[in-house]
Amino acid sequence: MKSEKIRIVLLIDKSESYDRGLIQGIIKYSNLSEPWDFFLAGPDYTVVANKKKFIKKIIDWNPDCIILNDRFLLSDFNNLDVPILVIPSRHKLQGAINIIADDHKIGELGANYFIDKGFRNFAFYGSDQIFWSFERKISFKKTVLSSGLVFFEAESLLNDEWQKNPQQLIPWLQVLPKPIAIMACSDEFGVHLIKASQMAQQKVPEEISILGVDNDEFVCNLYGLPMSSIDQDSEAVGFTVAQCIRAILVGGKKQQSEIVGSNFRVVTRLSTDIFAIEDHQLQIALAFIQHNSVNRMLTVDEIVNETFLSRRLLEIRFRKMLDRSILQEIKRVRINIICQNMVQTDNPINKIAYDMGFNSIASFSSSFKKEMNVSPTEYRKQFKIQNS
């Protein structure tokens, strides 16, 4: 060790929600173990741009580790002989620890989210020139096609014409079969779909349902129609990054080539707040389940009574359109609500259980583990940074 405290250089984009979450996770780990020193680049308005001077300042600071976006060149720090971690934008980088996501899992999650809503037509918008976009598309496509459903795709412009992407998307959106579910490779690509849909006078979510990735609230709300998105839990990734750094610097652990984030959840907003079901009676049943499962377990008879159908006929339509029974749909919606409460709030597990209408924590835990294959406590640990 070069100093009493671990010294970390953070050359990552503080304006990006993923990067900010990463920083928060690293700092949280530092506060829970021992204080670290951090080197942050100053705002542009405080310094005169001089790259050589800036790099020399970092080297003179004598860091133990550097975390950076790949707009900084690794060669600038080759002589430092310290661990370098990178958030790759288009390609994974050799000679560094790449901080990435399980993109196969993200694509699969997006597809299954839309499949559960009853869609039959699917599309993906991104760029094959970006490794994580390509991998998300391949997984999304595989999941869709393996279910016997229809798949389309569109490639984004990545050059100086980036701002023209919404205009370029209009003809494609107009000819796609409706209703259609479109997953964008990231939130920035997703808002292109929102904007293009508005320009093409295509209704969102009634005709086009749109899902992004990153859950950047600023971007998701940019065009007045809040966009659903997959949250990558970057704070948890940052916590893991910090654990790995300490293991390398203090514990002598061998450097790995990748740190892979894998805790994901869909945050539903208006852009996907619909079931793509033409059957009106089925729509009524699904809406009733969605709106009334918050604090109690509904019965199948209650659902049937909301429609003009017999129980047998409604069960047949559930099986045909959603490939699950009425009871399975009730349980699926309930488990989603519980999981959101476990991740998005700090409420004690027993409070969540009683708020959802369970009579005991034991019955809640047993029911949760049966559906999720882990206990409520284990699930929360996976998706929330531990406090000790």
C-alpha positions in Angstrom: 0.0 0.0 0.0 1.3 3.5 -0.9 -0.6 5.3 1.8 -2.7 4.7 4.9 -5.9 5.2 3.1 -6.9 3.6 -0.2 -6.8 6.2 -2.9 -9.3 5.9 -5.8 -9.4 8.0 -8.9 -13.0 8.3 -10.3 -13.0 9.4 -13.9 -16.6 8.5 -14.7 -19.6 10.5 -15.9 -21.4 12.1 -12.9 -24.3 13.2 -15.1 -25.2 9.5 -15.9 -27.6 7.8 -13.4 -25.7 4.5 -13.7 -22.4 6.1 -13.0 -23.8 8.1 -10.1 -25.2 4.9 -8.6 -21.8 3.2 -9.1 -20.1 6.1 -7.2 -22.7 5.9 -4.4 -22.1 2.2 -4.0 -18.4 2.6 -3.8 -18.7 5.4 -1.2 -21.1 3.4 0.8 -18.7 0.5 1.0 -15.9 2.8 2.0 -18.0 4.3 4.8 -18.8 0.9 6.1 -15.2 -0.4 6.1 -12.6 2.3 6.4 -12.6 5.8 4.8 -11.0 6.0 1.3 -9.6 9.1 -0.5 -11.2 9.9 -3.8 -9.9 12.0 -6.8 -12.8 13.5 -8.8 -12.4 15.7 -11.9 -13.5 19.2 -11.3 -16.4 20.7 -13.2 -15.5 22.0 -16.7 -16.1 25.6 -15.6 -13.5 25.4 -12.8 -10.5 24.4 -14.9 -8.8 25.1 -18.2 -8.8 22.0 -20.4 -5.3 20.6 -20.5 -5.2 16.8 -20.7 -1.5 16.3 -20.1 -1.5 18.5 -17.0 -4.6 16.7 -15.8 -3.0 13.2 -16.3 0.1 14.4 -14.5 -1.9 15.6 -11.6 -3.5 12.1 -11.3 -0.1 10.4 -11.5 1.4 12.7 -8.9 -1.5 12.0 -6.6 -0.2 8.4 -6.4 -3.5 6.5 -6.6 -4.0 2.8 -5.7 -6.8 2.3 -8.2 -8.4 4.0 -11.2 -12.0 3.7 -12.3 -12.9 5.3 -15.6 -15.1 5.6 -18.6 -13.3 4.4 -21.8 -13.2 8.0 -23.2 -10.0 8.1 -21.1 -7.1 6.1 -22.6 -5.7 3.2 -20.6 -2.3 4.0 -22.1 -2.3 7.3 -20.1 -1.9 5.2 -16.9 0.1 2.2 -18.2 3.2 3.0 -16.0 1.3 3.3 -12.8 1.0 -0.5 -12.2 -2.4 -0.2 -10.3 -5.7 -1.9 -11.0 -7.8 -0.1 -13.6 -11.5 -0.6 -13.9 -13.4 0.6 -16.9 -17.1 1.1 -17.8 -17.0 0.2 -21.5 -19.2 2.1 -23.9 -19.0 0.1 -27.1 -16.4 -2.6 -26.6 -14.8 -4.4 -23.7 -11.3 -3.3 -23.1 -8.2 -5.5 -22.7 -5.8 -4.9 -19.8 -8.6 -3.6 -17.5 -11.4 -5.0 -15.3 -14.6 -4.3 -17.3 -17.6 -3.4 -15.2 -20.5 -4.8 -17.2 -24.0 -6.2 -16.9 -25.5 -9.6 -17.5 -27.0 -8.4 -20.8 -28.4 -11.8 -21.7 -30.5 -11.6 -18.5 -31.6 -8.1 -19.3 -32.9 -9.0 -22.8 -34.6 -12.1 -21.4 -36.3 -10.0 -18.6 -37.5 -7.4 -21.1 -39.0 -10.1 -23.4 -40.7 -12.0 -20.6 -42.1 -8.7 -19.1 -43.9 -8.1 -22.4 -44.9 -11.7 -22.9 -46.6 -11.6 -19.5 -48.7 -8.6 -20.8 -50.0 -10.7 -23.7 -48.1 -9.2 -26.6 -47.7 -11.2 -29.8 -45.6 -8.7 -31.8 -42.2 -7.6 -30.5 -39.3 -5.4 -31.7 -35.9 -4.3 -30.5 -34.2 -0.9 -31.1 -30.5 -0.5 -30.6 -27.1 -0.9 -32.3 -25.1 -4.0 -33.2 -22.0 -1.8 -33.0 -22.4 -1.7 -29.2 -21.6 -5.0 -27.5 -24.2 -4.7 -24.7 -26.9 -3.6 -27.1 -26.2 -6.6 -29.4 -26.2 -9.1 -26.5 -29.5 -7.7 -25.2 -31.1 -7.9 -28.6 -30.0 -11.5 -29.2 -31.4 -12.6 -25.8 -34.6 -10.6 -26.3 -35.0 -12.1 -29.8 -34.3 -15.7 -28.7 -36.9 -15.5 -25.9 -39.5 -14.0 -28.2 -39.0 -16.5 -31.1 -38.8 -19.5 -28.7 -42.3 -18.6 -27.6 -43.5 -18.7 -31.2 -44.0 -14.9 -31.4 -43.1 -12.3 -34.0 -39.9 -10.3 -33.9 -38.7 -7.1 -35.7 -35.7 -4.9 -35.2 -34.3 -1.5 -36.1 -30.7 -0.2 -36.1 -29.8 3.2 -34.7 -27.6 5.8 -36.2 -24.5 6.4 -34.0 -22.7 9.1 -35.9 -23.3 12.9 -36.0 -26.8 12.2 -37.2 -27.9 10.8 -33.7 -30.5 13.5 -33.3 -32.2 12.4 -36.5 -33.0 9.0 -35.2 -36.6 9.8 -34.2 -37.3 11.0 -37.7 -35.6 7.9 -39.2 -37.8 5.6 -37.0 -41.2 7.0 -38.2 -41.6 4.9 -41.3 -40.6 1.8 -39.4 -43.1 2.4 -36.6 -45.9 3.1 -39.0 -45.6 -0.3 -40.7 -45.2 -2.4 -37.6 -48.2 -4.6 -36.7 -50.1 -3.2 -33.7 -50.1 -3.5 -30.8 -46.4 -4.0 -30.5 -43.9 -4.2 -27.6 -40.6 -2.5 -28.3 -37.5 -2.8 -26.1 -34.8 -0.2 -26.5 -31.2 -1.1 -25.6 -31.1 1.9 -23.1 -33.2 4.8 -21.9 -31.4 7.2 -24.4 -32.6 5.0 -27.2 -36.0 4.5 -25.7 -36.8 8.3 -25.7 -36.1 8.2 -29.5 -39.0 5.8 -29.7 -41.2 8.0 -27.5 -40.4 11.0 -29.7 -40.8 9.1 -33.0 -44.2 7.7 -31.8 -45.4 11.2 -31.0 -44.2 12.5 -34.4 -45.9 9.6 -36.2 -49.1 10.0 -34.2 -48.8 6.5 -32.8 -50.5 6.0 -29.4 -48.3 5.0 -26.5 -48.9 2.5 -24.9 -52.1 1.6 -26.7 -50.4 0.9 -30.1 -46.7 0.9 -29.1 -45.4 -0.1 -25.7 -41.9 1.0 -25.0 -39.3 -0.3 -22.4 -35.8 1.2 -21.8 -32.9 0.1 -19.7 -31.1 2.0 -16.9 -34.1 3.6 -15.1 -32.6 7.1 -15.5 -35.6 9.2 -14.2 -34.5 12.3 -15.9 -34.3 10.6 -19.3 -37.4 8.5 -18.7 -39.5 11.6 -18.2 -37.9 13.7 -20.9 -40.9 13.8 -23.4 -43.8 14.1 -21.0 -44.8 10.4 -21.3 -43.0 8.5 -18.5 -41.1 5.5 -19.9 -40.8 2.2 -18.2 -37.3 0.9 -17.7 -35.1 -1.9 -16.4 -33.2 -0.8 -13.3 -29.7 -2.3 -13.1 -29.2 -1.5 -9.4 -25.9 0.3 -10.1 -25.4 1.2 -6.5 -25.2 -2.6 -5.7 -22.7 -2.9 -8.6 -20.6 -0.1 -7.1 -20.6 -1.9 -3.7 -19.3 -5.0 -5.4 -16.7 -3.0 -7.3 -15.4 -1.6 -4.0 -15.3 -5.1 -2.4 -13.3 -6.3 -5.3 -10.9 -3.4 -5.1 -10.3 -3.9 -1.4 -9.8 -7.7 -2.0 -7.1 -6.9 -4.6 -5.3 -4.1 -2.8 -5.5 -5.5 0.8 -6.2 -9.2 0.4 -3.9 -9.8 -2.5 -6.7 -11.3 -4.7 -5.9 -11.9 -8.4 -7.5 -9.4 -10.7 -10.5 -10.7 -12.7 -11.4 -9.6 -16.2 -15.0 -8.6 -15.4 -17.3 -7.5 -12.7 -20.9 -8.4 -13.8 -24.0 -6.8 -12.4 -27.0 -9.2 -12.4 -29.7 -7.7 -10.1 -32.4 -6.3 -12.3 -36.1 -5.2 -12.0 -38.6 -3.6 -14.3 -40.0 -0.2 -13.2 -43.3 0.2 -14.9 -44.4 3.7 -16.0 -47.0 4.9 -18.5 -45.3 3.7 -21.7 -46.0 0.0 -20.9 -49.1 0.4 -18.6 -51.4 -1.8 -20.7 -52.2 -5.4 -21.5 -52.1 -6.2 -25.2 -55.3 -8.3 -25.0 -58.1 -7.7 -27.5 -60.5 -9.8 -25.4 -62.4 -7.1 -23.5 -63.6 -9.5 -20.7 -60.0 -10.7 -20.2 -58.9 -7.0 -20.0 -61.4 -6.4 -17.3 -60.2 -9.4 -15.3 -56.6 -8.4 -15.6 -57.2 -4.8 -14.6 -59.2 -5.9 -11.6 -56.3 -8.2 -10.5 -53.8 -5.5 -11.0 -55.7 -2.8 -9.0 -56.9 -4.9 -6.1 -54.0 -7.2 -5.2 -52.2 -4.7 -3.1 -53.5 -5.6 0.3 -55.2 -9.0 0.0 -55.3 -12.3 -1.8 -58.1 -12.2 -4.3 -60.2 -15.3 -5.0 -60.8 -16.7 -8.5 -64.6 -16.3 -8.0 -64.1 -12.5 -7.4 -62.3 -12.2 -10.7 -65.0 -14.2 -12.5 -67.8 -12.1 -11.0 -66.2 -9.0 -12.6 -66.8 -10.4 -16.1 -69.8 -11.8 -18.0 -68.1 -15.1 -18.5 -68.4 -18.4 -16.6 -65.4 -19.6 -14.6 -64.6 -22.3 -17.1 -64.7 -20.0 -20.1 -62.6 -17.3 -18.3 -60.0 -20.0 -17.3 -59.9 -21.1 -21.0 -59.2 -17.6 -22.2 -56.5 -17.1 -19.5 -54.8 -20.3 -20.6 -55.1 -19.5 -24.3 -54.0 -15.8 -24.2 -51.5 -15.8 -21.3 -50.6 -19.5 -20.8 -51.4 -19.4 -17.1 -54.5 -19.8 -14.9 -56.4 -17.1 -13.1 -54.9 -18.2 -9.8 -51.4 -18.1 -11.3 -52.0 -14.6 -12.5 -53.1 -13.5 -9.1 -50.0 -14.9 -7.5 -47.8 -13.4 -10.2 -49.1 -9.9 -9.7 -48.9 -10.3 -5.9 -45.3 -11.5 -6.0 -44.4 -8.5 -8.2 -45.9 -6.1 -5.8 -44.1 -7.7 -2.9 -40.8 -7.7 -4.7 -41.2 -4.0 -5.5 -41.9 -3.3 -1.8 -38.8 -5.3 -0.8 -36.5 -3.4 -3.1 -38.0 0.1 -3.2 -38.7 0.5 0.5 -36.9 -0.1 3.8 -40.1 -1.4 5.4 -39.6 -4.4 7.7 -40.5 -7.7 6.1 -43.2 -8.3 8.7 -44.9 -5.0 7.8 -44.8 -5.8 4.1 -46.4 -9.2 4.9 -49.2 -7.8 7.0 -49.8 -4.9 4.5 -50.2 -7.5 1.7 -52.9 -9.3 3.8 -50.9 -12.2 5.2 -51.9 -13.4 8.7 -48.4 -14.4 9.8 -44.8 -13.9 8.8 -44.4 -17.7 8.5 -47.1 -18.0 5.9 -45.7 -15.0 4.0 -42.2 -16.5 4.0 -43.4 -19.9 3.0 -45.5 -18.5 0.1 -42.6 -16.2 -1.1 -40.0 -18.9 -1.1 -42.3 -21.2 -3.0 -42.6 -18.6 -5.8 -39.1 -17.1 -5.8 -37.0 -20.1 -4.6 -35.3 -17.9 -2.0 -36.5 -16.5 1.4 -37.7 -12.9 1.7 -34.5 -12.0 3.6 -32.3 -13.6 1.0 -34.1 -11.8 -1.8 -33.7 -8.4 -0.1 -30.0 -9.0 0.4 -29.6 -9.8 -3.4 -31.3 -6.5 -4.4 -30.3 -4.1 -1.7 -26.9 -3.2 -0.5 -26.3 -4.7 2.9 -25.8 -2.2 5.8 -23.2 -4.3 7.6 
